[in-house]
Amino acid sequence: MAMTITDECISCGACEPECPVEAISEGDVIYVIDPELCVECEGYSDTSQCLDVCPVECIIPA
């Protein structure tokens, strides 16, 4: 399963550099996660790094 970013995103960009597989990118209005690339940080970390740094908690399981 992949993570997704909801409309509550404030486009702060905190999540993008935390993604070990570069699945997060800046979209037209908010940041987006490519579900084909997202591995929920399995093999890289015990937790999804984007969740840990998001200040508005707008990243959820897809």
Biopython code that builds the backbone (N, CA, C, O; Angstrom):
import numpy as np
from Bio.PDB.StructureBuilder import StructureBuilder

atoms = [
    (1, "MET", "N", (0.843, -1.175, 0.000)),
    (1, "MET", "CA", (0.000, 0.000, 0.000)),
    (1, "MET", "C", (0.894, 1.246, 0.000)),
    (1, "MET", "O", (2.021, 1.210, 0.493)),
    (2, "ALA", "N", (0.397, 2.309, -0.539)),
    (2, "ALA", "CA", (1.132, 3.573, -0.605)),
    (2, "ALA", "C", (0.468, 4.615, 0.280)),
    (2, "ALA", "O", (-0.647, 4.421, 0.765)),
    (3, "MET", "N", (1.155, 5.702, 0.478)),
    (3, "MET", "CA", (0.607, 6.829, 1.213)),
    (3, "MET", "C", (0.059, 7.832, 0.203)),
    (3, "MET", "O", (0.424, 7.806, -0.972)),
    (4, "THR", "N", (-0.822, 8.714, 0.673)),
    (4, "THR", "CA", (-1.355, 9.776, -0.171)),
    (4, "THR", "C", (-1.421, 11.062, 0.640)),
    (4, "THR", "O", (-1.475, 11.029, 1.869)),
    (5, "ILE", "N", (-1.416, 12.179, -0.048)),
    (5, "ILE", "CA", (-1.475, 13.487, 0.602)),
    (5, "ILE", "C", (-2.844, 14.097, 0.348)),
    (5, "ILE", "O", (-3.293, 14.170, -0.796)),
    (6, "THR", "N", (-3.509, 14.535, 1.413)),
    (6, "THR", "CA", (-4.852, 15.083, 1.297)),
    (6, "THR", "C", (-4.825, 16.575, 0.961)),
    (6, "THR", "O", (-3.764, 17.199, 0.924)),
    (7, "ASP", "N", (-5.999, 17.125, 0.721)),
    (7, "ASP", "CA", (-6.147, 18.543, 0.380)),
    (7, "ASP", "C", (-5.747, 19.483, 1.520)),
    (7, "ASP", "O", (-5.627, 20.690, 1.310)),
    (8, "GLU", "N", (-5.542, 18.944, 2.717)),
    (8, "GLU", "CA", (-5.122, 19.776, 3.837)),
    (8, "GLU", "C", (-3.655, 20.189, 3.729)),
    (8, "GLU", "O", (-3.182, 20.990, 4.536)),
    (9, "CYS", "N", (-2.934, 19.661, 2.758)),
    (9, "CYS", "CA", (-1.519, 19.973, 2.555)),
    (9, "CYS", "C", (-1.322, 21.484, 2.414)),
    (9, "CYS", "O", (-2.059, 22.153, 1.690)),
    (10, "ILE", "N", (-0.314, 22.008, 3.119)),
    (10, "ILE", "CA", (-0.009, 23.444, 3.052)),
    (10, "ILE", "C", (1.192, 23.721, 2.148)),
    (10, "ILE", "O", (1.708, 24.838, 2.117)),
    (11, "SER", "N", (1.630, 22.705, 1.419)),
    (11, "SER", "CA", (2.748, 22.816, 0.468)),
    (11, "SER", "C", (4.026, 23.343, 1.114)),
    (11, "SER", "O", (4.738, 24.156, 0.526)),
    (12, "CYS", "N", (4.308, 22.878, 2.317)),
    (12, "CYS", "CA", (5.512, 23.329, 3.018)),
    (12, "CYS", "C", (6.775, 22.665, 2.476)),
    (12, "CYS", "O", (7.869, 23.219, 2.587)),
    (13, "GLY", "N", (6.623, 21.471, 1.888)),
    (13, "GLY", "CA", (7.757, 20.781, 1.306)),
    (13, "GLY", "C", (8.576, 19.960, 2.279)),
    (13, "GLY", "O", (9.607, 19.410, 1.892)),
    (14, "ALA", "N", (8.154, 19.857, 3.522)),
    (14, "ALA", "CA", (8.923, 19.111, 4.524)),
    (14, "ALA", "C", (9.037, 17.626, 4.179)),
    (14, "ALA", "O", (10.036, 16.989, 4.511)),
    (15, "CYS", "N", (8.042, 17.086, 3.529)),
    (15, "CYS", "CA", (8.009, 15.652, 3.241)),
    (15, "CYS", "C", (8.916, 15.228, 2.090)),
    (15, "CYS", "O", (9.470, 14.129, 2.113)),
    (16, "GLU", "N", (9.072, 16.072, 1.103)),
    (16, "GLU", "CA", (9.784, 15.684, -0.113)),
    (16, "GLU", "C", (11.200, 15.170, 0.133)),
    (16, "GLU", "O", (11.532, 14.092, -0.361)),
    (17, "PRO", "N", (12.046, 15.879, 0.865)),
    (17, "PRO", "CA", (13.413, 15.378, 1.052)),
    (17, "PRO", "C", (13.502, 14.146, 1.957)),
    (17, "PRO", "O", (14.537, 13.479, 1.985)),
    (18, "GLU", "N", (12.442, 13.839, 2.690)),
    (18, "GLU", "CA", (12.454, 12.696, 3.602)),
    (18, "GLU", "C", (12.201, 11.368, 2.900)),
    (18, "GLU", "O", (12.488, 10.311, 3.463)),
    (19, "CYS", "N", (11.669, 11.403, 1.679)),
    (19, "CYS", "CA", (11.305, 10.173, 0.972)),
    (19, "CYS", "C", (12.548, 9.493, 0.399)),
    (19, "CYS", "O", (13.244, 10.074, -0.434)),
    (20, "PRO", "N", (12.829, 8.258, 0.844)),
    (20, "PRO", "CA", (14.042, 7.571, 0.391)),
    (20, "PRO", "C", (13.983, 7.090, -1.061)),
    (20, "PRO", "O", (15.015, 6.772, -1.651)),
    (21, "VAL", "N", (12.782, 7.036, -1.637)),
    (21, "VAL", "CA", (12.640, 6.558, -3.026)),
    (21, "VAL", "C", (12.170, 7.665, -3.966)),
    (21, "VAL", "O", (11.810, 7.396, -5.112)),
    (22, "GLU", "N", (12.173, 8.895, -3.492)),
    (22, "GLU", "CA", (11.788, 10.073, -4.277)),
    (22, "GLU", "C", (10.395, 9.936, -4.898)),
    (22, "GLU", "O", (10.184, 10.274, -6.063)),
    (23, "ALA", "N", (9.449, 9.433, -4.096)),
    (23, "ALA", "CA", (8.073, 9.268, -4.557)),
    (23, "ALA", "C", (7.240, 10.537, -4.372)),
    (23, "ALA", "O", (6.135, 10.626, -4.906)),
    (24, "ILE", "N", (7.746, 11.510, -3.632)),
    (24, "ILE", "CA", (7.008, 12.738, -3.348)),
    (24, "ILE", "C", (7.515, 13.860, -4.232)),
    (24, "ILE", "O", (8.720, 14.071, -4.374)),
    (25, "SER", "N", (6.565, 14.580, -4.828)),
    (25, "SER", "CA", (6.940, 15.718, -5.672)),
    (25, "SER", "C", (5.913, 16.828, -5.518)),
    (25, "SER", "O", (4.804, 16.612, -5.029)),
    (26, "GLU", "N", (6.310, 18.024, -5.946)),
    (26, "GLU", "CA", (5.420, 19.176, -5.879)),
    (26, "GLU", "C", (4.403, 19.082, -7.005)),
    (26, "GLU", "O", (4.771, 18.990, -8.176)),
    (27, "GLY", "N", (3.120, 19.106, -6.649)),
    (27, "GLY", "CA", (2.059, 19.096, -7.647)),
    (27, "GLY", "C", (1.657, 20.514, -7.996)),
    (27, "GLY", "O", (2.343, 21.468, -7.627)),
    (28, "ASP", "N", (0.549, 20.658, -8.705)),
    (28, "ASP", "CA", (0.066, 21.983, -9.094)),
    (28, "ASP", "C", (-0.317, 22.836, -7.897)),
    (28, "ASP", "O", (-0.026, 24.031, -7.860)),
    (29, "VAL", "N", (-0.974, 22.218, -6.912)),
    (29, "VAL", "CA", (-1.438, 22.963, -5.738)),
    (29, "VAL", "C", (-0.818, 22.417, -4.455)),
    (29, "VAL", "O", (-0.399, 23.183, -3.587)),
    (30, "ILE", "N", (-0.763, 21.093, -4.341)),
    (30, "ILE", "CA", (-0.210, 20.442, -3.154)),
    (30, "ILE", "C", (0.839, 19.421, -3.581)),
    (30, "ILE", "O", (0.968, 19.117, -4.767)),
    (31, "TYR", "N", (1.575, 18.900, -2.631)),
    (31, "TYR", "CA", (2.530, 17.843, -2.925)),
    (31, "TYR", "C", (1.779, 16.544, -3.191)),
    (31, "TYR", "O", (0.678, 16.342, -2.679)),
    (32, "VAL", "N", (2.371, 15.672, -3.988)),
    (32, "VAL", "CA", (1.733, 14.406, -4.344)),
    (32, "VAL", "C", (2.720, 13.259, -4.142)),
    (32, "VAL", "O", (3.935, 13.446, -4.196)),
    (33, "ILE", "N", (2.172, 12.080, -3.909)),
    (33, "ILE", "CA", (2.970, 10.873, -3.751)),
    (33, "ILE", "C", (2.639, 9.929, -4.896)),
    (33, "ILE", "O", (1.472, 9.609, -5.120)),
    (34, "ASP", "N", (3.656, 9.483, -5.618)),
    (34, "ASP", "CA", (3.471, 8.529, -6.708)),
    (34, "ASP", "C", (3.251, 7.149, -6.092)),
    (34, "ASP", "O", (4.175, 6.589, -5.501)),
    (35, "PRO", "N", (2.040, 6.585, -6.219)),
    (35, "PRO", "CA", (1.754, 5.288, -5.590)),
    (35, "PRO", "C", (2.566, 4.142, -6.173)),
    (35, "PRO", "O", (2.725, 3.107, -5.526)),
    (36, "GLU", "N", (3.077, 4.308, -7.373)),
    (36, "GLU", "CA", (3.900, 3.272, -7.995)),
    (36, "GLU", "C", (5.291, 3.214, -7.361)),
    (36, "GLU", "O", (5.949, 2.175, -7.403)),
    (37, "LEU", "N", (5.737, 4.319, -6.777)),
    (37, "LEU", "CA", (7.065, 4.392, -6.178)),
    (37, "LEU", "C", (7.057, 4.232, -4.655)),
    (37, "LEU", "O", (8.018, 3.722, -4.078)),
    (38, "CYS", "N", (5.980, 4.665, -4.009)),
    (38, "CYS", "CA", (5.914, 4.676, -2.542)),
    (38, "CYS", "C", (6.007, 3.261, -1.965)),
    (38, "CYS", "O", (5.258, 2.363, -2.350)),
    (39, "VAL", "N", (6.945, 3.087, -1.034)),
    (39, "VAL", "CA", (7.112, 1.811, -0.342)),
    (39, "VAL", "C", (6.854, 1.958, 1.161)),
    (39, "VAL", "O", (7.173, 1.062, 1.943)),
    (40, "GLU", "N", (6.274, 3.096, 1.557)),
    (40, "GLU", "CA", (6.006, 3.397, 2.968)),
    (40, "GLU", "C", (7.265, 3.247, 3.811)),
    (40, "GLU", "O", (7.188, 2.909, 4.992)),
    (41, "CYS", "N", (8.406, 3.494, 3.218)),
    (41, "CYS", "CA", (9.718, 3.457, 3.859)),
    (41, "CYS", "C", (10.127, 2.065, 4.334)),
    (41, "CYS", "O", (11.065, 1.930, 5.119)),
    (42, "GLU", "N", (9.429, 1.027, 3.862)),
    (42, "GLU", "CA", (9.825, -0.338, 4.221)),
    (42, "GLU", "C", (11.229, -0.604, 3.714)),
    (42, "GLU", "O", (11.549, -0.348, 2.553)),
    (43, "GLY", "N", (12.055, -1.122, 4.602)),
    (43, "GLY", "CA", (13.442, -1.393, 4.269)),
    (43, "GLY", "C", (14.358, -0.192, 4.484)),
    (43, "GLY", "O", (15.579, -0.311, 4.379)),
    (44, "TYR", "N", (13.770, 0.965, 4.785)),
    (44, "TYR", "CA", (14.543, 2.185, 5.005)),
    (44, "TYR", "C", (14.403, 2.705, 6.423)),
    (44, "TYR", "O", (15.347, 3.251, 6.995)),
    (45, "SER", "N", (13.207, 2.528, 6.989)),
    (45, "SER", "CA", (12.922, 3.073, 8.312)),
    (45, "SER", "C", (11.790, 2.280, 8.945)),
    (45, "SER", "O", (11.042, 1.593, 8.250)),
    (46, "ASP", "N", (11.665, 2.375, 10.262)),
    (46, "ASP", "CA", (10.582, 1.687, 10.969)),
    (46, "ASP", "C", (9.238, 2.371, 10.766)),
    (46, "ASP", "O", (8.192, 1.745, 10.938)),
    (47, "THR", "N", (9.256, 3.651, 10.403)),
    (47, "THR", "CA", (8.020, 4.407, 10.187)),
    (47, "THR", "C", (8.100, 5.153, 8.868)),
    (47, "THR", "O", (9.190, 5.357, 8.332)),
    (48, "SER", "N", (6.956, 5.562, 8.343)),
    (48, "SER", "CA", (6.934, 6.376, 7.127)),
    (48, "SER", "C", (7.468, 7.760, 7.477)),
    (48, "SER", "O", (6.859, 8.486, 8.263)),
    (49, "GLN", "N", (8.592, 8.119, 6.899)),
    (49, "GLN", "CA", (9.278, 9.358, 7.247)),
    (49, "GLN", "C", (8.443, 10.597, 6.938)),
    (49, "GLN", "O", (8.517, 11.584, 7.669)),
    (50, "CYS", "N", (7.654, 10.564, 5.873)),
    (50, "CYS", "CA", (6.821, 11.718, 5.535)),
    (50, "CYS", "C", (5.800, 12.001, 6.631)),
    (50, "CYS", "O", (5.495, 13.158, 6.921)),
    (51, "LEU", "N", (5.273, 10.940, 7.239)),
    (51, "LEU", "CA", (4.316, 11.123, 8.339)),
    (51, "LEU", "C", (4.972, 11.806, 9.534)),
    (51, "LEU", "O", (4.362, 12.643, 10.199)),
    (52, "ASP", "N", (6.207, 11.442, 9.789)),
    (52, "ASP", "CA", (6.918, 11.985, 10.953)),
    (52, "ASP", "C", (7.183, 13.482, 10.844)),
    (52, "ASP", "O", (7.251, 14.168, 11.864)),
    (53, "VAL", "N", (7.334, 14.004, 9.621)),
    (53, "VAL", "CA", (7.698, 15.415, 9.469)),
    (53, "VAL", "C", (6.542, 16.326, 9.058)),
    (53, "VAL", "O", (6.684, 17.548, 9.102)),
    (54, "CYS", "N", (5.415, 15.767, 8.665)),
    (54, "CYS", "CA", (4.293, 16.586, 8.197)),
    (54, "CYS", "C", (3.688, 17.399, 9.345)),
    (54, "CYS", "O", (3.194, 16.820, 10.313)),
    (55, "PRO", "N", (3.719, 18.736, 9.250)),
    (55, "PRO", "CA", (3.213, 19.567, 10.347)),
    (55, "PRO", "C", (1.696, 19.622, 10.451)),
    (55, "PRO", "O", (1.167, 20.034, 11.483)),
    (56, "VAL", "N", (0.987, 19.216, 9.404)),
    (56, "VAL", "CA", (-0.484, 19.287, 9.441)),
    (56, "VAL", "C", (-1.133, 17.907, 9.349)),
    (56, "VAL", "O", (-2.353, 17.805, 9.221)),
    (57, "GLU", "N", (-0.333, 16.852, 9.412)),
    (57, "GLU", "CA", (-0.828, 15.473, 9.422)),
    (57, "GLU", "C", (-1.786, 15.195, 8.266)),
    (57, "GLU", "O", (-2.870, 14.649, 8.467)),
    (58, "CYS", "N", (-1.375, 15.576, 7.049)),
    (58, "CYS", "CA", (-2.241, 15.389, 5.878)),
    (58, "CYS", "C", (-1.838, 14.187, 5.039)),
    (58, "CYS", "O", (-2.358, 14.015, 3.936)),
    (59, "ILE", "N", (-0.936, 13.357, 5.520)),
    (59, "ILE", "CA", (-0.508, 12.173, 4.781)),
    (59, "ILE", "C", (-1.151, 10.957, 5.415)),
    (59, "ILE", "O", (-1.009, 10.719, 6.614)),
    (60, "ILE", "N", (-1.864, 10.184, 4.597)),
    (60, "ILE", "CA", (-2.623, 9.025, 5.075)),
    (60, "ILE", "C", (-2.391, 7.824, 4.145)),
    (60, "ILE", "O", (-1.943, 7.993, 3.011)),
    (61, "PRO", "N", (-2.693, 6.623, 4.624)),
    (61, "PRO", "CA", (-2.605, 5.456, 3.729)),
    (61, "PRO", "C", (-3.592, 5.603, 2.569)),
    (61, "PRO", "O", (-4.722, 6.052, 2.758)),
    (62, "ALA", "N", (-3.157, 5.226, 1.384)),
    (62, "ALA", "CA", (-4.015, 5.344, 0.202)),
    (62, "ALA", "C", (-5.089, 4.269, 0.205)),
    (62, "ALA", "O", (-5.906, 4.210, -0.713)),
]
sb = StructureBuilder()
sb.init_structure("model")
sb.init_model(0)
sb.init_chain("A")
sb.init_seg("    ")
for serial, (resi, resn, name, xyz) in enumerate(atoms, 1):
    if name == "N":
        sb.init_residue(resn, " ", resi, " ")
    sb.init_atom(name, np.array(xyz, "f"), 0.0, 1.0, " ", f" {name:<3s}", serial, name[0])
structure = sb.get_structure()
